[in-house]
Amino acid sequence: RETSGGTEYVKNNDVRRIACKMGMVFQQFNLFPHMTVLENLIEAPVNVQKRDKAEVIKEAEVLLAKVGLSDKRDVYPRKLSGGQQQRVAIARALAMKPAIMLFDEPTSSLDPELTGEVLRTMRELADEKMTMVVVTHEMGFAREVATKVVFMADGHVQEQGRPEEIFVNPKNERLKSFLKVILK
């Protein structure tokens, strides 16, 4: 967290407690290839959180319906499209009941049609008021869904603010150049 004196780091014994409240969706789907879709979803809640397996299966089936993949419950990841795999990865992260979701370029390896599937799922999460931190080059999505946008370059924050400020009236020259290229 930031303080008036700079950045303050969380104590080591608090890191695990905080991390357990976050769900993470990566660029590469990172699904377990030897497990079915359902098995991927229930693995951590059952074995890490020690929750009741029957209850977790019911919750996982609800999550699969939420991401539009109920019919893929018993399928292995290799039989799914990239967009389907990424939606399973989102459902898997949600199965842990996180307070916040972190997305690291969740559409970077997908073609435009599959990107749309994943962004629709993320938009639904935003509509449900799920707190999300999203690293993305999908500027239309950021403009439409974000409540705050942070533009970074070379590892530093260049500009931050509400989407309407960032996209309509950017102050940073690098951001202005970036938006000219991206929003053509």
C-alpha positions in Angstrom: 0.0 0.0 0.0 1.1 3.6 -0.6 1.7 5.9 2.4 2.8 9.5 2.6 6.4 8.2 3.2 6.3 5.9 0.1 5.4 2.3 -0.3 4.7 0.0 2.7 5.0 -3.7 2.2 2.8 -6.3 3.8 4.4 -8.5 6.4 5.2 -12.0 5.3 2.7 -13.7 7.5 -0.1 -11.6 6.0 0.8 -12.4 2.3 -0.8 -15.8 2.3 -4.0 -14.5 4.0 -4.3 -11.7 1.4 -3.4 -14.0 -1.5 -6.2 -16.4 -0.5 -8.7 -13.6 -1.2 -7.6 -13.2 -4.8 -8.4 -15.1 -8.0 -5.9 -15.1 -10.8 -6.4 -15.6 -14.6 -3.3 -15.8 -16.7 -2.5 -15.2 -20.3 -2.0 -18.9 -20.8 -4.9 -20.8 -19.3 -2.8 -23.1 -17.0 -5.5 -25.7 -16.8 -4.5 -29.2 -15.6 -4.5 -31.2 -18.9 -5.0 -34.5 -17.1 -8.2 -33.3 -15.4 -11.7 -32.7 -16.9 -13.2 -29.2 -16.8 -15.1 -30.1 -13.6 -12.0 -31.6 -11.9 -10.1 -28.4 -12.7 -12.7 -26.3 -11.0 -13.0 -28.4 -7.8 -9.4 -29.2 -7.2 -8.4 -26.2 -5.1 -11.6 -25.6 -3.2 -11.6 -29.3 -2.1 -7.9 -29.8 -1.5 -6.7 -26.3 -0.5 -9.8 -24.9 1.2 -10.9 -28.3 2.5 -14.5 -27.6 1.5 -17.1 -30.4 1.0 -16.7 -32.0 -2.4 -20.4 -32.4 -3.1 -21.1 -28.7 -2.3 -18.1 -27.6 -4.4 -19.4 -29.7 -7.4 -22.8 -28.0 -7.2 -21.1 -24.6 -7.1 -18.8 -25.5 -10.0 -21.8 -26.5 -12.1 -23.3 -23.1 -11.4 -20.0 -21.4 -12.4 -19.9 -23.5 -15.6 -23.4 -22.3 -16.5 -22.3 -18.7 -15.7 -19.5 -18.9 -18.3 -21.6 -20.8 -20.8 -19.9 -24.1 -20.6 -22.2 -26.5 -18.7 -22.0 -28.9 -21.6 -18.2 -29.1 -21.3 -18.2 -30.4 -17.7 -16.6 -33.8 -18.4 -14.3 -32.6 -21.3 -10.5 -32.4 -21.1 -9.0 -29.0 -21.8 -7.3 -30.1 -25.0 -10.7 -30.5 -26.6 -11.7 -26.9 -25.9 -11.1 -23.8 -27.9 -8.8 -21.1 -26.4 -11.8 -19.0 -25.5 -13.5 -21.9 -23.8 -10.3 -22.7 -21.9 -10.0 -19.1 -20.7 -13.6 -19.1 -19.5 -12.9 -22.4 -17.6 -9.8 -20.6 -16.1 -12.1 -17.7 -15.0 -14.6 -20.2 -13.5 -11.8 -22.0 -11.7 -10.6 -18.8 -10.1 -14.2 -17.9 -9.1 -14.5 -21.3 -7.5 -12.2 -20.1 -4.7 -14.7 -17.4 -3.9 -12.2 -14.5 -4.2 -12.9 -10.9 -3.1 -10.9 -9.6 -6.1 -10.0 -11.1 -9.5 -6.6 -10.4 -11.2 -6.4 -10.8 -15.0 -3.1 -10.8 -16.7 -3.7 -10.1 -20.5 -6.5 -12.7 -20.5 -7.2 -12.3 -24.2 -3.6 -11.9 -25.6 -3.4 -15.4 -27.1 -7.0 -15.4 -28.5 -8.4 -14.6 -31.9 -11.0 -11.8 -32.1 -14.0 -14.0 -31.9 -12.7 -15.9 -28.8 -11.6 -12.6 -27.3 -15.2 -11.5 -27.4 -16.3 -14.6 -25.5 -13.9 -13.9 -22.7 -14.6 -10.2 -22.6 -18.4 -10.9 -22.3 -17.7 -13.1 -19.3 -15.5 -10.4 -17.7 -18.2 -7.7 -18.5 -20.8 -9.9 -16.6 -18.4 -10.0 -13.6 -18.1 -6.2 -13.7 -21.9 -5.9 -13.9 -22.1 -8.1 -10.7 -19.7 -5.6 -9.0 -16.7 -8.1 -8.9 -13.6 -6.1 -8.1 -11.1 -6.8 -10.9 -7.6 -5.6 -11.8 -7.1 -6.2 -15.5 -3.8 -5.8 -17.4 -5.0 -5.4 -21.0 -4.4 -3.8 -24.4 -8.2 -4.1 -25.0 -8.8 -0.3 -24.8 -12.5 -0.5 -25.8 -13.1 -2.9 -23.0 -11.2 -0.8 -20.5 -13.1 2.3 -21.6 -16.5 0.7 -21.2 -16.0 -1.4 -18.1 -13.3 0.2 -15.9 -14.0 2.6 -13.1 -10.3 3.6 -13.0 -7.6 3.3 -15.7 -3.9 3.3 -15.1 -1.6 3.7 -18.1 1.9 2.3 -17.6 5.0 2.4 -19.7 8.5 1.3 -18.9 7.4 0.0 -15.5 6.0 3.4 -14.4 2.6 4.9 -14.1 2.3 7.6 -16.8 -1.3 8.6 -16.1 -4.3 7.5 -14.2 -7.9 8.5 -13.8 -11.5 7.8 -14.8 -11.9 6.3 -18.2 -13.6 9.4 -19.6 -10.6 11.5 -18.5 -8.0 9.1 -19.8 -9.6 8.4 -23.2 -11.2 11.8 -23.9 -8.6 14.2 -22.6 -5.2 12.4 -21.9 -2.5 14.7 -20.5 0.5 12.4 -21.0 2.2 12.6 -24.4 3.0 8.9 -24.5 -0.6 8.1 -23.7 -1.8 10.4 -26.4 0.4 8.7 -29.0 -0.7 5.2 -27.8 -4.3 6.1 -28.0 -3.9 7.5 -31.5 -2.5 4.2 -32.7 -4.9 1.9 -30.7 -8.1 3.8 -31.3 -7.8 4.4 -35.0 
